[in-house]
Amino acid sequence: MAGRFTVKGINDEQSFCSCCGKQGLKRVVWIEDTETGDINHFGTSCAENPAKAFGVTSEIRKAVREYDKAAKVAAEKARAAELHRLLELAESTYGGAVEKYTIWNGTVLERYVDHADFQRHRDAVFAAAGFVL
């Protein structure tokens, strides 16, 4: 049998708890009262508080874990994309000499004649963008 309250999800669309009024929340839990159809947002502490009698603590904890995992994956993807962008920028703006050579089966490879010089250039590009490896 389904309970009276259901967890609709967790997101950062609101930054305050509609129960206690706490401000500056990074995420809120949206809970629906199936009897009235009302959907309200609560901080995770208020949503899990047994005195509220929502009875959906395990669903809230699961939703919090999934939200945190998705946020971590998104942050890692953003960092990887920025790293890739900066590497391409460093390669495109490097003015040093590049040596081309052919290896097995006609594959042409490149390498920087002064690799240490390229690394200094790359580090300067990263530092100018505020990216720390």
Summary of the structure (lengths in Angstrom):
residues: 133
radius of gyration: 25.7
end to end distance: 51.8
largest distance: 73.3
contacts: 311
relative contact order: 0.11
helix: 47%
strand: 22%
